[in-house]
Amino acid sequence: MASDLECVHLAFNRVKELSLKYGGSIPHQAISEGFLFNGEKILLDNRAVGIFKPRQMSECAISIKTTMQRDGSEGIYNDHNDSGDHYKYALQRGDPRGVNNKYLWASMASGTPLIYFQAITPGQYTAIWPCFVADILPEKGYALIAESHKFSASMLANDKYEVPTVIESRYQVRETKVRMHQASFRQNVLSAYSGKCAITGLQNQTLLEAAHIIPDSELGKLQYVSDGIALSRIHHRAYDLNLLGISPDNQIHISDELKQGKDNKFMRDALLEFEGRKLAMPRAAFNRPDKDKLAARFEVFLSS
């Protein structure tokens, strides 16, 4: 049987593979497959519980998980539960030192790191690792989870992971929140548009992006699907550069600059032929592009 630290290290290698394959949006089905060690399957999580220890580990948690409910909420992003320097993770109800909470106490006492699976949309997760249980506040009902970016094979040989400083953890929490925000926004916008470009109908996840109508930096912490449009990479780029405009009535406009390339077949097929057409709309009215924001952005296009 592998030691707790060895199991965790192998789990880190597995989530690294998943993150390289899926980016910041790992489907739960892939997580639930776990990984093999000496021909034995070791699970990474359990659908029913947030704090998880596989049977192959003696006392420490291998992962914690935050889920997102399928409640039809219009808002897709807000601050993830953090205290600036750390994430706040709610303890399982019941004995704060018992049930599955005891695995967090063991992880904290030994300094054994774990994986934090944070949901960005229902059934889709970002994996954060290595994470450490920095403190547990039973009277408040939560643990403080620190995040580090330090992970290497030498750590297993030395039987030690370095607990992050407050400054490092603060930096990592901020950077991860940005990545989760971007991944969450993209997943929700593409889902609203049925995984198709609103201009061309292109249906290829790797070539689609969520274009912001108003720049991300101007929208604040809470964003909605109606703040974005599913576009192919080339149309997203053209929109960002005001070479392509969308009026408040969802009509597509092409800049005079692009029209100068009308003799080029690719330019005609990819861009010019969509002049005057309307965007394909999400089924749900509250997910359709915000008309006021389209109007503000279209003014920028006209003045460019």
ZABA-175633 format. One record per residue (C-alpha): x, y, z; residue in one letter. Coordinates in steps of 0.1 Angstrom, whole numbers, padded with zeros to 4 digits, always signed. Example, Ala and Ser with C-alpha at 12.3 -4.5 7.8 and 13.67 -1.06 7.14 Angstrom:
+0123-0045+0078A/+0137-0011+0071S/
This chain:
+0000+0000+0000M/+0012+0035-0008A/+0018+0060+0019S/-0006+0090+0022D/+0021+0113+0008L/+0028+0090-0021E/-0009+0087-0029C/-0012+0125-0029V/+0018+0128-0051H/+0004+0104-0077L/-0029+0122-0075A/-0011+0154-0083F/+0004+0138-0114N/-0031+0127-0125R/-0047+0161-0121V/-0018+0176-0140K/-0026+0153-0169E/-0063+0162-0167L/-0055+0199-0166S/-0033+0196-0196L/-0060+0177-0215K/-0091+0198-0204Y/-0076+0231-0194G/-0094+0249-0166G/-0127+0229-0171S/-0123+0193-0162I/-0155+0172-0165P/-0165+0152-0134H/-0166+0120-0154Q/-0128+0123-0160A/-0121+0131-0123I/-0142+0101-0112S/-0120+0077-0132E/-0093+0082-0106G/-0059+0067-0114F/-0041+0033-0112L/-0013+0024-0088F/+0002-0011-0088N/-0029-0022-0108G/-0053-0008-0082E/-0077+0020-0088K/-0074+0050-0064I/-0103+0075-0065L/-0098+0113-0065L/-0132+0122-0052D/-0166+0109-0042N/-0197+0125-0057R/-0216+0124-0024A/-0190+0140-0001V/-0168+0171-0003G/-0140+0160+0019I/-0126+0127+0005F/-0101+0101+0017K/-0097+0070-0005P/-0095+0037+0013R/-0058+0033+0003Q/-0049+0063+0025M/-0046+0059+0062S/-0058+0093+0076E/-0054+0123+0053C/-0077+0137+0027A/-0067+0134-0009I/-0092+0161-0021S/-0119+0186-0012I/-0146+0197-0035K/-0170+0227-0040T/-0200+0219-0062T/-0224+0242-0082M/-0261+0234-0083Q/-0281+0233-0115R/-0305+0261-0103D/-0309+0281-0135G/-0292+0311-0119S/-0286+0339-0143E/-0254+0352-0126G/-0224+0330-0135I/-0196+0345-0115Y/-0190+0361-0081N/-0161+0360-0057D/-0153+0324-0048H/-0153+0318-0011N/-0120+0332+0001D/-0106+0354+0029S/-0080+0372+0007G/-0051+0350+0017D/-0069+0317+0018H/-0100+0299+0007Y/-0127+0292+0033K/-0139+0256+0031Y/-0171+0247+0050A/-0167+0218+0074L/-0191+0188+0070Q/-0221+0192+0093R/-0219+0174+0126G/-0188+0169+0148D/-0162+0195+0136P/-0135+0170+0145R/-0154+0139+0134G/-0171+0126+0103V/-0150+0135+0073N/-0137+0166+0090N/-0112+0144+0108K/-0093+0140+0075Y/-0087+0177+0073L/-0074+0177+0108W/-0050+0149+0099A/-0038+0167+0068S/-0032+0199+0088M/-0013+0181+0115A/+0010+0162+0091S/+0013+0191+0065G/+0001+0167+0038T/-0012+0187+0008P/-0044+0179-0011L/-0063+0188-0043I/-0091+0214-0043Y/-0117+0208-0070F/-0137+0240-0074Q/-0168+0239-0097A/-0169+0265-0124I/-0202+0252-0138T/-0223+0222-0128P/-0202+0191-0135G/-0171+0210-0146Q/-0142+0217-0122Y/-0109+0235-0119T/-0083+0215-0100A/-0061+0235-0076I/-0030+0219-0062W/-0010+0217-0040P/-0033+0230-0013C/-0027+0229+0024F/-0051+0231+0054V/-0037+0262+0070A/-0061+0263+0099D/-0095+0250+0111I/-0120+0272+0129L/-0146+0248+0143P/-0165+0277+0160E/-0169+0293+0126K/-0176+0261+0107G/-0148+0263+0081Y/-0112+0255+0074A/-0087+0279+0058L/-0071+0264+0027I/-0037+0278+0015A/-0026+0275-0021E/+0009+0270-0035S/+0024+0267-0069H/+0053+0246-0058K/+0052+0210-0069F/+0080+0188-0081S/+0091+0151-0080A/+0119+0160-0055S/+0092+0167-0029M/+0083+0131-0026L/+0119+0120-0022A/+0124+0146+0005N/+0091+0135+0021D/+0082+0172+0025K/+0060+0198+0008Y/+0067+0234+0015E/+0037+0252+0031V/+0032+0285+0012P/+0037+0319+0029T/+0008+0342+0033V/+0021+0364+0005I/+0025+0334-0019E/-0010+0320-0010S/-0026+0354-0015R/-0010+0357-0050Y/-0021+0322-0059Q/-0057+0327-0047V/-0059+0359-0068R/-0045+0342-0099E/-0067+0311-0096T/-0098+0332-0092K/-0090+0350-0125V/-0086+0316-0143R/-0118+0302-0128M/-0137+0333-0137H/-0125+0331-0173Q/-0133+0293-0175A/-0167+0297-0159S/-0177+0326-0181F/-0166+0306-0213R/-0184+0274-0202Q/-0217+0292-0195N/-0217+0314-0226V/-0209+0285-0249L/-0235+0263-0232S/-0262+0291-0237A/-0253+0292-0275Y/-0255+0253-0277S/-0217+0252-0284G/-0220+0271-0317K/-0206+0304-0330C/-0234+0329-0330A/-0223+0342-0364I/-0212+0312-0384T/-0228+0282-0365G/-0193+0267-0362L/-0195+0238-0336Q/-0160+0230-0324N/-0152+0237-0287Q/-0115+0242-0293T/-0122+0270-0318L/-0149+0288-0298L/-0145+0315-0273E/-0167+0337-0251A/-0164+0373-0264A/-0172+0401-0239H/-0194+0428-0252I/-0179+0452-0227I/-0143+0446-0217P/-0140+0422-0188D/-0122+0448-0166S/-0152+0471-0168E/-0178+0446-0157L/-0169+0440-0121G/-0171+0408-0100K/-0206+0397-0111L/-0211+0388-0147Q/-0239+0372-0167Y/-0242+0351-0198V/-0258+0382-0214S/-0225+0400-0211D/-0210+0376-0237G/-0214+0361-0271I/-0201+0327-0283A/-0178+0334-0313L/-0151+0316-0332S/-0116+0328-0325R/-0113+0348-0357I/-0147+0365-0352H/-0139+0372-0315H/-0106+0388-0326R/-0123+0409-0352A/-0150+0420-0327Y/-0123+0429-0301D/-0105+0450-0327L/-0137+0467-0339N/-0134+0452-0373L/-0167+0436-0368L/-0196+0453-0350G/-0229+0441-0336I/-0258+0466-0333S/-0284+0465-0306P/-0308+0447-0329D/-0282+0419-0331N/-0273+0427-0367Q/-0237+0420-0379I/-0217+0448-0394H/-0183+0446-0412I/-0158+0474-0411S/-0147+0493-0443D/-0112+0481-0436E/-0122+0444-0439L/-0143+0452-0470K/-0112+0462-0488Q/-0102+0426-0489G/-0133+0415-0508K/-0112+0399-0535D/-0099+0374-0511N/-0120+0342-0510K/-0113+0335-0473F/-0122+0371-0464M/-0155+0368-0483R/-0164+0334-0469D/-0153+0339-0433A/-0164+0375-0427L/-0179+0396-0455L/-0208+0372-0463E/-0222+0377-0428F/-0227+0415-0433E/-0263+0424-0424G/-0272+0390-0409R/-0284+0385-0374K/-0268+0367-0345L/-0281+0333-0336A/-0297+0337-0301M/-0298+0316-0270P/-0331+0300-0262R/-0334+0316-0228A/-0342+0353-0231A/-0321+0363-0200F/-0290+0348-0218N/-0294+0370-0249R/-0269+0398-0254P/-0276+0429-0233D/-0290+0455-0257K/-0276+0485-0237D/-0242+0471-0237K/-0244+0462-0274L/-0254+0498-0281A/-0224+0512-0261A/-0200+0488-0278R/-0215+0495-0313F/-0208+0532-0308E/-0172+0524-0304V/-0173+0503-0336F/-0188+0532-0355L/-0163+0557-0343S/-0133+0534-0350S/
